Amino acid sequence: MLTHMTSHMTEWLRRCALPVLLALGASASAQKLPLEKIKLPPGFEISVFADNVPNARAMALGDKGTLFVGSMRAGRVYAIRIRGNKAVETLTIAAGLNLPVGVAFRNGALYVSDVSRILRFDNIEADLAKPPRPVVVDDRFPADTHHGWKFIAFGPDGMLYVPVGAPCNICNPDSGRYANIMRLRVDQGTGGAPEVFARGVRNSVGFDWHPETKELWFTDNGRDWLGDDAPDDELNHAPRKDMHFGYPYCHAGDIADPEYGHLRKCAEFTPPAVKLGPHVASLGMRFYTGAMFPPDYRNNIFIAEHGSWNRSTKIGYRVKRVALSGNQPVKHEVFAEGWLQGQAAWGRPVDVLVMPDGALLVSDDHAGAIYRISYKRR
């Protein structure tokens, strides 16, 4: 573990001594993105917020308004300076990391997932051009890269929630180590080992807490190779600790796994709150807490669908909206689509983030862009 950690730290120091500064604006690449193909409800419009964020994945906002963005294969973490409602420049504040998808911000520090580790960059907004060396918060997570990338976020309890995906398409891993959502205390002086919060979760790459009930909701990607139309991805609701959502025994609440389903019945597990569709790759999700969109969007869930990779006819590549009444979903519909044209995709939504002005940001790791969706009152 020490050798693994040292090699990554050395690479980080080598590549981050001088952060990469990229000027933003109305560049040629932004002009080429075919935003006119995106369909939105009446009154909504989409624009390019930033177009030079290679492999952009999860997003988090700093106290001083900096947008932090993780990546996957790029191995980078970005900081985007914003003026007004526009991105004005992008800095690469870390590089050479291992699938640093997740970013979370708390008490002036940026937390970054790095497969087996959680890193912390203290006082990061003080000087983005000279980022501090990262502190290793915890390095006890599995090092498997299959579903090893991690979306991370702080819950209302102040703990950092970290999913650990199954290290396979379908297998029966140790439920205390894989296929779950964990949480840990990261405040100085508290520490403690990560604990399991939710079990039977194949691969969650997005979650958020209801603004009123403070209960956890999360997306989960269904298994592959059961055909084009099964199983559905899931939107799940976890109001308490230690609930089990079925993996690997049961999928989407009612499909017994052909290999493991004989071991436990679907009735033993918590079914999904919403079935999101087969192989759509539901990733980032957030509750809408802004005031820009119409009142009936308040506390709705927006979900980024990355899109299918092995379905004979592609599906997904869009943003969905789920409306709730209390804790019950009452509407599930497409909110933004057009990144998939026929069977060719020019973009793949990954994460969504509500900005202070109420606009919704959408990251796209395929186009290396971040979009801004706004609403004009008529």
HUBEL-V904267 format. One record per run of one state. SS is the DSSP state (H for helix, E for strand, - for the rest). FROM is the first residue (numbers start at 0). TO is the last residue. If there is no record, write none. Layout:
{{SS,FROM,TO} {SS,FROM,TO}}
This chain:
{{-,0,0} {H,1,15} {-,16,18} {E,19,22} {-,23,26} {H,27,31} {-,32,33} {H,34,36} {-,37,37} {E,38,38} {-,39,42} {E,43,49} {-,50,57} {E,58,60} {-,61,65} {E,66,68} {-,69,75} {E,76,82} {-,83,84} {E,85,93} {-,94,101} {E,102,105} {-,106,107} {E,108,113} {-,114,115} {E,116,120} {-,121,122} {H,123,125} {-,126,126} {H,127,129} {-,130,133} {E,134,137} {-,138,150} {E,151,153} {-,154,158} {E,159,163} {-,164,178} {E,179,183} {-,184,193} {E,194,198} {-,199,205} {E,206,208} {-,209,214} {E,215,219} {-,220,230} {E,231,237} {-,238,241} {E,242,243} {-,244,248} {E,249,250} {-,251,253} {E,254,255} {-,256,264} {H,265,267} {-,268,272} {E,273,277} {-,278,280} {E,281,286} {-,287,293} {H,294,296} {-,297,299} {E,300,304} {-,305,316} {E,317,324} {-,325,326} {E,327,336} {-,337,338} {E,339,340} {-,341,342} {E,343,344} {-,345,347} {E,348,353} {-,354,358} {E,359,363} {-,364,367} {E,368,374} {-,375,377}}
